[in-house]
C-alpha cells in the first residue's frame, strides 16, 4: 500500500498508449483554452517563484487570438507557463507555439488549482468566472497527474525551456482530419475525388507538422513516432523519449517535497535520474513519515538496476548528520531502503539547501566501492514537515523495566533510546 502511488506513477510515465480525449476526460477541462495569471505561496513555482501563467482547457479555434492579447499585456516575460490540457485543434496550437518561441518562454506541465474554487470542480461556471476576470488568481500548483496531450504538446514545444516533472505526462498521437464538403456543385463530387482531396490534405498536414517539429529544435524522431500513433490512442512519452527527442534534456529532475493526506499522512519527493551514458532514466521516491514528534522514518524507493553486490545508501545533510539506509528490500522491479531519522538529523535536513545521496557496494571479496553520489534539493521540505508534525503522535516514555533493585534507573524514553 505504501508504494502504490509510486508504482502507478511509474506505469503512467512508461505506458505505451492510452485512450485519447474521451468524454469523461474532456469533462474535467474547460471547453476552450484559458490563460490567466496565478499567484501562490512562497516557492510555489520554484525557488523564489510565487507567480506564474496558467494555460488550461481545450485548444479551440479562437485560442491563438486570446493568448496573443494576453501575452501582449503581460510585461513580465520571466514567469513560467504551466500547461494542463487534453488537446484540441492543431492549427491554433502552431500559432501559439510561435508566440511562446518569440517570448523565450519557460513551459512546464502542471495543474493550477484556484483557491476560490476549492469547493467546486475548477471548471464550473463560478470558477471559470474567477479565472477569466482578468486579475491574479490565488492558487496552488501541482504537477501530480498533470497532462499536456495531443495538440497541447505543440504549444509546449514552442517554449525555449521545457520541463516535464516526474509525476506529469506529455502525450502525443496523430491528428484526425475532419472534412466537410459543401457549396455549389458539391453534390457532383465523386467518392474518389473526395478521397483524393482528403489524401492530399493529410499529406499536407503531415508535412506541416514535420516542418514545425524541426523548426522548434526537436528531433525528427518525434514526428516519426506521432505518425505511428492512431488518433484513437495516446502515447505518453517516456522519460527516455523526452530526453532523446530534445524536449526535456535535464539529467536529473525532481519534484518539491509535498505533504500528502492519507490514512497515515506523509511527505514525499519524486525524481528521475539519467542512468549511464545513454537516455535511460530511473524513477525514485523519498517518503518521510513520523513515528513520534521527535522520531521520523525515511523510505527511499528506486527502480532496480543491474548493480551486483550488497549495496547500501546514505543520505547526508550538512557536514555531519547522515541517515544510513542499509540494504534494500526488493519489491517487484523496485528496491526499498528504510531507516529511522533522529531529531538531530531531521533538523539538519531542514536546514540544508541540498541533500547528498551516496551509494556503495560491497563485493564478494569484501571490498567497498562507491557507485554514485548526487544531490537533491529540499524545496518544500520545511513547510511540508511542519504540516506533518500536526498528525504525529506525541513521545511516550517506555514503562520502567521490572527490577528487584529499588535503586534501578527507569528506562529512557523511546526517542532517546533510539538516538544514534
N, C-alpha and C positions, 0 to 999 in steps of 0.2 A: 504493500500500500504506500509506503513512504517514497517509492521510486516511480509510482505510476505516472506522475506528471512528466518526469524526465523521459520515460520510455515513450509516452505518447508524442511528446515534442520531437524526439529524435525520429520517430516514424514519419511525422508530418514533414520534416525537413528533408527526408531522403525518399519520400514516396514518389513513385514514377508517374502516376496520373490520378487526378481527382475529377469529379463531375464539375461541369462548368455552369456557373450562374443559374442555378435552379431558382424557382420562385421563392423557396424558403430562404436561400442565401441573399437574394435581392431584397427580401423584406427587411433585412437588418440595415439597409443603406438608404440614404436619401435618393429620390428618383432622378435628381440632377446633381451635377458636381457643385459642391460648396467650397468656398475658400474664405477663411477668416483668420483673424489674429487671436492668439490664445496666450494666457499668462498663468503660470503655475507656481508652485513652491520653489524655494531656492534649489538650484541644480536640477530642476525637473527635466531639462533637455540637455544635460551635460554639465560639466564643471563650470560654474559661473554663468549658466544659462537658465533663464526662467521665462523667456518669451519665444514663441515660435509661430509659424504659419501652418494652419491645418488645411489640407485638401482631402476631401472625402466625398463619397457618394458615387453615383454612376455618371460616366462621361457622356454628356448629351451634346446635341448639335450646337447649342449656344454656349458651351463651356469656354471655348477659347476667348470669346469676346469678354465674358465676365472676368476670367482670370487676367486678361490683359489690362482691364480697367483697374483691378485690384493692385496689380504689381506696379502700375504707373504711379499709384498713390502711396505705395509702401516704400518709404525712403530708406529704411534700414535693410540693406541687402545682405547683411550678415546673418539674419535669423534663419535657422534651419527650417526646412519644409517637411512636414510629416504627412505621408500618404496612407489612406485606408480606403480601398475601393475594389469592387468586384470587376471593374472594367466598363466597357461601353463602346462608343463609336471610335473608330480608329483615326479618321482624318483630323478631328479636332485635337486628338492626342498628339499628333505630329506637330501641330501648330503650337500647342502649349509647351511641348518639349523644347522647341527652338527658342521660346521666350525664356525658359529657365536656363538654357545654354548661354544666352546673351547676358543673363543676370549672374552667371557663375554660381548657381545655386547649390546649396548643400541639401541633399534629399535623403530622407530616412523613411522606413516603413514603421508606422506607429499609429495607435488609436488615441484620439483626443476625446477625453470624457469630460463634458461640461458639468461643472459643479451644480449649476441651477437645474440640471436635468436628471439629478440623481434618482428621482422617483419615477422617471419616465423611461423611454426606450432610446434616447439620444436621437431618434428620427421622428418623434411625434410632432404634431403641429406646434405645440408650445415650445419645444426645444429648437425646432428649426427657426422659429421666430427669434429666439435668443441668439442663434448662431449667425443670422443674416441681418441683425440690427445695425451692424456697422462698427460697433465698439470692440474693445478687447474682451474676450470671453474668459472668465475664471475657469480653470480646468486642471485636470490631472492628465498625465501622459503615460501610456504603457505600450510596450512592443509585444507583449504576450498575446498571441493569436491574431496579431495584426496582419493584414494582407494587402498586396498590390498585385492584382491579377489582370490578365488579358490586356486590354488597351491601357490600363494604368501603368503597365510596365514600360510603355513607350514614353509616358510622361516622366517616369523615373529615370530613364536613360538620358534625358535631356540635361540633368544636373551634371556639374563637373566633379562633384564629390558625392558618392553614392554609398550608403551604409545600410545593410540589412542585418538586423540583430539576430542572434542565435535562435530566438523564440518567435521570429516573424517569418513571413513567407512571401516570395516573389514567384508568380506562376505565369506560364505562357501557353498559348495554343494558337492554331491557325485561325484566320479570320473567316467569317461567313459573308458571302455576297448576297444581298437582298436585291433582286431585280424586279422592277415594276415596269411593265410595258403598257403605255397608254398614248393617246393622241390620235390625230387623223391618220388612217391607214394602218394603225397598229394591228387591226384585226386581220390584215392580209399577211402579216409576218408568219412565216412557217416555223415549225418547231426547230428545224435545222438552223434557220437564221438566228433564232433566239439563242440556241445552244452555242453557236459560233460567237455571237456577241458576248455571251457570258464567259466563254473560254478566254476571249481577248481581254475582258475586264479583269478576270482573275490573274492572268499573266501580268497585266499592268500593275495590279495591286502587289503582286509578289516582287516585281522589280522595284516598285516604290519603297516597299518595306526593307528590302535588301540594301538599297542605297541609303535609307535613313539609318539603319543599324550601323553601317560602316561610317557614316558621317558623324555619329555620336562616339566614335572611337572604340566600338565594340567589335569583337571577333565575329567573322562571318559564320563561325560555328553556331552562334545563337540563331541566326536566320535558318541555317540548315536544320536545326532542331525544331524550330517553330513549324516548318513545312511538314514535319512528320507527325505532329500532334493534331488530331481531329478537333474540330470546333466543339464537339460534344464533350471533350475531355479537357483537363488542365494538367500540365506538367509543372510540378513545383521544383524550381531549380535547386539542386543540391548545393551545399557549400563549396564543393569542388568545382561545380559548373560556374557559380558566381565568380569564383576566383579565376578560373581558366578563361572565361569569356571576357574578363576585364571589367565586370560590373562592380564588384567589391573586392579590391585587391589587398585587403588587410590580412596579415598573417595571424593576428590574434584579435578577436573581437569578443566583447563581453557586455553583459547587461549590468546595470547597477544592482546593488543589494536591495531587495524588496521584501516587505513584510507580507506574508501570506496568511489569510484567515482560513483556519481548518479546525477539525475537532481538536487537534493539538497544533496551535499556531507555530510558525517557524519563519526564519529569514533565509532567503536563498539568493544565489547568484548563478548565472549560466555563462558559459564561454565556449568558443570553438577555436581551436588552435591548429595551425598548419603543422602537419606531421611529415617529417622527412623533407626531401628535396623537390617533391612533386606538388600536386594540388590536392593531396589527401588531407582531410581535416578530422579532428577528434572532438566530439561533444563532451563537455564537462559540466558538473554542477557541484556547488557547495551548499550545504544546509546547516544552519545553526538552530538548535532548539535548546530550551532551558530545562535542567533537572531541578534546580533551585535558583534563587535570585543571585547566587554567587557562583553557580556551577553550570556551565553550558556543555553541550556536546556538539562537536563538529563532524559532519559526514562529507566525504568527498567521493563523487561518483564519476567514472570516466569510461568511455568506450575502451574495450580491451584492444591491446596491440599485440605485437609479435615479440615483445621482450621476454627473455628467459631469465630464470633465477629467482631468488627470493627478493622481492622489491619492497622498499619502504618509502613513505612520503613524509615530508616535514613542511610545515608552514611556519615562516619566520616573520615576526613583526618587530620592527626596530632593529636594534643591535644585539639584543639578548634573548627576548622572550620567543619561545617557539612551541609548537604543538607537534609532537611526533605521532604520526598516524599509523605506524606499524605496518603490518602485512595486510593485503587486500583479501576480501571475500568475493568470489565470482558469482554473479547473478546473470545468467544468460550471456549476452555479449557485453556486459558491463562489469566493472570491478568497483568495489566499495571499500573505502577506508573509513575508520571512525575512531575517535578518541575524545577524552574529556578536555575541556578548556577551563583552566582555573581563572579565578577572578583577576589575578595579575596579568595573565596572558590576554584575557579579554580586553582589559584596559589598554594594553599595548596595541592590540589590533585596532581599537577605536581611535587611538592617537596617531597611527601610522597612515600616511597618504597612500602607501602601496604595501602589498604583502608579497613576500618571495615564496615560491613553491619549489621545493627541491625533491629530486627522486634519486635513489641509489639502488643498486642491485648487488646482492652477494652471490657470487658464483659458487659452483660445486667445490671449488678449491679453497673457498673461504675468503676470496678477495672481494673487496667492496669497490664498485665502480659507480661514479656519479654520472647518471644518464642525461639529466636535463635540469635546468633551472630557469624559471620565468617568473614574471611579476603580474599581479592583478591589482586593480585599484580598489579602494574602499568607499567609493562614491555610494552614498545612500546607507552605509552600514550603521552609522550612529543613530539617525532618526528611526531606522527600522528596528534596531536593537532596543531602543527606548520604548517603542510600542510593544515589542515582545515581552519586555520585563513586566508589563502590566498583567500578563497572563501567567507569570511564573509562580510556582508555589513558594512559600517562604521557607527559609532554612529552619530545620528542626533538629535539635541535638539527638544523638543516639541515647537510648536508655543506658544508665550506668551498668557496667558489667558486674555480674554477681561475684562476690568475693567474701571470703571469711576474714579478710584483713580489714578491720574497721578504719584503718588509715589509708586505704587504697584511693587513688585519684580517679574521679569519674572519667568515662570515655570522652574523647574530644568530639566536638560537633562534626557532622558528616562532611561539611565543606572543608573544614580544616584538616580532617584526616585524609582527604583526597588530594590535598595540595601537593604539587610536585616541584 
